[in-house]
Amino acid sequence: MHITGISGNWNSRSRTKSLVESIVRQLERRLPTQGQIIDLAEAGVSLWPLPQPKGLPDDLLEQLKRIESTDVLVVGSPVYKGSYSGVFKHFFDLVDRDALRGKTVILSATGGSDQHALVIEHQLRPLFSFFGAFTAPTGIYANEGDFTDYELTNLAVCQRIERAVGEAVDLVHRTSFSDPADVGRLICALESRRVTASKY
């Protein structure tokens, strides 16, 4: 069992990374493994000239393989102009289109205000639907006011994390069933309880 978090920010000291770390820590309490965080702020400049995985530096190639082989993926991006960051999108452009099929993904994002909360439903969820991944119905969005010195301090956002982690753990356990209909029934049940991407 592997848990991997990926922060799509340009700066290593970021609210997005803090949010992803908070989600991964919660997952570690529910699943018997330790997660790993991939910080794209450390890789961004190296990524831009490369339209395909061939030619990636060894450290980035290892991170790409980690993403493609993980069991549970936590993704987070800051919102720029109503969408995820360019470095986040470019990194996932390098991921094999079938590598995430059937994997469990928790979606998260940060922005300056709640105006951008629907980025989870309008941008992130369709991206991972393309990959054939199972996304937890509850997305986690946090704005600048939800953090104190880059640490998540808003109780409502923490509660959304707990809900999303619970859904992800259910998906992890159920996707091991041999009958795909079992997974389908679970997803339908979770979708019926989906809340909006806003924390309210």
C-alpha positions as CSV (number, residue, x, y, z in Angstrom):
1,M,0.0,0.0,0.0
2,H,1.5,3.3,-1.1
3,I,0.1,6.8,-0.4
4,T,1.5,9.7,-2.4
5,G,0.8,13.4,-2.1
6,I,1.6,15.9,-4.8
7,S,1.7,19.7,-4.3
8,G,1.5,21.7,-7.5
9,N,2.8,25.0,-6.2
10,W,5.7,27.1,-7.3
11,N,6.9,27.7,-3.8
12,S,8.1,25.1,-1.4
13,R,6.7,27.0,1.6
14,S,3.1,27.0,0.5
15,R,-0.4,26.6,1.8
16,T,-1.1,24.0,-0.9
17,K,1.7,21.8,0.4
18,S,0.5,22.2,4.0
19,L,-3.0,21.1,2.9
20,V,-1.7,18.1,1.0
21,E,0.4,17.1,4.0
22,S,-2.6,17.4,6.4
23,I,-4.6,15.0,4.2
24,V,-1.7,12.5,3.9
25,R,-1.2,12.5,7.7
26,Q,-4.9,11.7,8.1
27,L,-4.6,8.8,5.6
28,E,-1.6,7.4,7.5
29,R,-3.8,7.1,10.6
30,R,-6.3,5.0,8.7
31,L,-4.1,2.9,6.4
32,P,-1.1,0.8,7.4
33,T,1.6,2.8,5.6
34,Q,3.6,6.0,5.5
35,G,3.0,8.5,2.8
36,Q,5.4,10.4,0.6
37,I,5.0,14.1,-0.5
38,I,6.2,15.2,-4.0
39,D,6.7,19.0,-4.1
40,L,6.7,20.3,-7.7
41,A,8.3,23.5,-6.6
42,E,11.5,21.6,-6.5
43,A,11.0,20.2,-10.0
44,G,9.3,22.9,-12.0
45,V,12.2,24.4,-14.0
46,S,13.4,20.9,-15.0
47,L,10.0,19.9,-16.3
48,W,9.2,22.7,-18.8
49,P,11.6,21.6,-21.7
50,L,10.3,18.0,-21.6
51,P,7.1,17.1,-23.5
52,Q,7.5,13.4,-22.6
53,P,9.1,11.3,-19.8
54,K,12.1,10.4,-21.9
55,G,14.9,12.7,-20.8
56,L,13.6,13.4,-17.3
57,P,16.3,13.6,-14.6
58,D,16.5,10.5,-12.5
59,D,14.9,12.1,-9.5
60,L,11.9,13.3,-11.5
61,L,11.6,10.0,-13.3
62,E,11.5,8.3,-9.9
63,Q,8.7,10.7,-8.7
64,L,6.8,10.0,-11.9
65,K,7.1,6.2,-11.3
66,R,6.0,6.7,-7.7
67,I,2.8,8.5,-8.9
68,E,2.0,5.8,-11.5
69,S,2.5,3.0,-9.0
70,T,0.8,4.5,-5.9
71,D,-2.5,3.1,-4.4
72,V,-3.8,6.4,-3.0
73,L,-3.0,9.7,-4.5
74,V,-3.6,13.1,-2.8
75,V,-3.4,16.0,-5.3
76,G,-3.3,19.7,-4.5
77,S,-2.9,22.8,-6.6
78,P,-3.2,26.5,-6.1
79,V,-5.8,28.2,-8.3
80,Y,-4.5,30.5,-11.1
81,K,-7.0,32.2,-13.4
82,G,-9.7,29.7,-12.4
83,S,-7.6,26.5,-13.0
84,Y,-4.8,24.4,-11.5
85,S,-1.2,25.6,-11.9
86,G,0.8,25.0,-15.1
87,V,3.5,23.0,-13.5
88,F,0.8,20.7,-12.0
89,K,-0.8,20.1,-15.4
90,H,2.5,19.6,-17.2
91,F,3.6,17.0,-14.7
92,F,0.3,15.0,-15.2
93,D,0.8,15.4,-19.0
94,L,3.8,13.1,-18.4
95,V,1.8,10.4,-16.5
96,D,0.9,7.4,-18.6
97,R,-2.9,7.6,-19.4
98,D,-3.6,4.1,-18.0
99,A,-1.4,4.3,-14.9
100,L,-4.0,5.7,-12.6
101,R,-6.9,3.6,-13.7
102,G,-8.8,2.3,-10.7
103,K,-6.6,4.2,-8.3
104,T,-8.1,6.3,-5.4
105,V,-7.6,10.0,-5.6
106,I,-8.4,12.8,-3.1
107,L,-8.7,16.3,-4.7
108,S,-7.7,19.5,-3.0
109,A,-6.9,23.1,-3.9
110,T,-6.1,26.5,-2.4
111,G,-6.9,30.0,-3.5
112,G,-7.1,33.6,-2.3
113,S,-10.9,33.4,-1.7
114,D,-13.8,31.0,-1.9
115,Q,-14.6,32.4,-5.3
116,H,-12.3,29.6,-6.7
117,A,-13.7,26.7,-4.8
118,L,-15.4,25.1,-7.8
119,V,-12.0,24.4,-9.4
120,I,-12.2,21.0,-7.8
121,E,-15.4,20.1,-9.7
122,H,-14.8,21.9,-12.9
123,Q,-11.0,21.2,-13.4
124,L,-9.5,18.6,-11.1
125,R,-12.3,16.0,-11.2
126,P,-12.5,15.9,-15.0
127,L,-8.8,15.5,-15.2
128,F,-8.7,12.4,-13.1
129,S,-11.8,11.0,-14.7
130,F,-9.8,11.1,-17.9
131,F,-7.3,8.8,-16.2
132,G,-10.0,6.4,-15.0
133,A,-9.3,7.1,-11.3
134,F,-11.8,6.9,-8.6
135,T,-12.0,10.3,-6.9
136,A,-13.4,10.7,-3.4
137,P,-16.7,12.7,-3.7
138,T,-15.7,15.2,-1.1
139,G,-13.1,17.7,-2.4
140,I,-11.1,20.0,0.0
141,Y,-10.7,23.6,-0.8
142,A,-9.0,26.1,1.5
143,N,-8.5,29.9,1.2
144,E,-5.8,32.0,2.7
145,G,-7.8,32.7,5.9
146,D,-7.9,29.0,6.7
147,F,-4.2,29.0,7.5
148,T,-2.1,30.5,10.3
149,D,1.6,30.9,9.2
150,Y,1.0,28.3,6.5
151,E,-0.5,25.8,8.9
152,L,-4.1,24.7,8.4
153,T,-6.2,25.9,11.4
154,N,-9.8,26.0,10.1
155,L,-11.9,23.3,11.9
156,A,-14.4,23.1,9.0
157,V,-11.7,22.3,6.5
158,C,-10.2,19.7,8.9
159,Q,-13.6,18.1,9.1
160,R,-13.8,17.9,5.3
161,I,-10.5,16.2,5.3
162,E,-11.8,13.6,7.7
163,R,-14.8,13.0,5.5
164,A,-12.7,12.7,2.3
165,V,-10.3,10.4,3.9
166,G,-13.1,8.2,5.1
167,E,-14.5,8.0,1.5
168,A,-11.0,7.2,0.1
169,V,-10.4,4.4,2.6
170,D,-13.8,2.9,1.7
171,L,-12.8,3.1,-2.0
172,V,-9.4,1.5,-1.3
173,H,-11.1,-1.4,0.5
174,R,-13.9,-1.9,-2.0
175,T,-11.8,-1.7,-5.2
176,S,-10.1,-4.9,-4.2
177,F,-13.4,-6.7,-4.8
178,S,-13.4,-9.0,-7.9
179,D,-16.9,-7.9,-8.9
180,P,-16.8,-4.4,-10.6
181,A,-20.4,-3.9,-9.7
182,D,-19.5,-3.7,-6.0
183,V,-17.2,-0.8,-6.8
184,G,-19.9,0.8,-8.9
185,R,-22.5,0.6,-6.1
186,L,-20.1,2.1,-3.6
187,I,-19.3,5.1,-5.9
188,C,-23.0,5.7,-6.5
189,A,-23.6,5.7,-2.7
190,L,-20.7,8.1,-2.2
191,E,-21.8,10.3,-5.0
192,S,-25.3,10.6,-3.5
193,R,-23.7,12.1,-0.4
194,R,-21.4,14.5,-2.3
195,V,-21.2,18.0,-0.9
196,T,-20.1,21.0,-2.9
197,A,-16.5,21.8,-3.2
198,S,-16.9,24.8,-0.9
199,K,-16.1,24.1,2.8
200,Y,-19.5,25.6,3.8
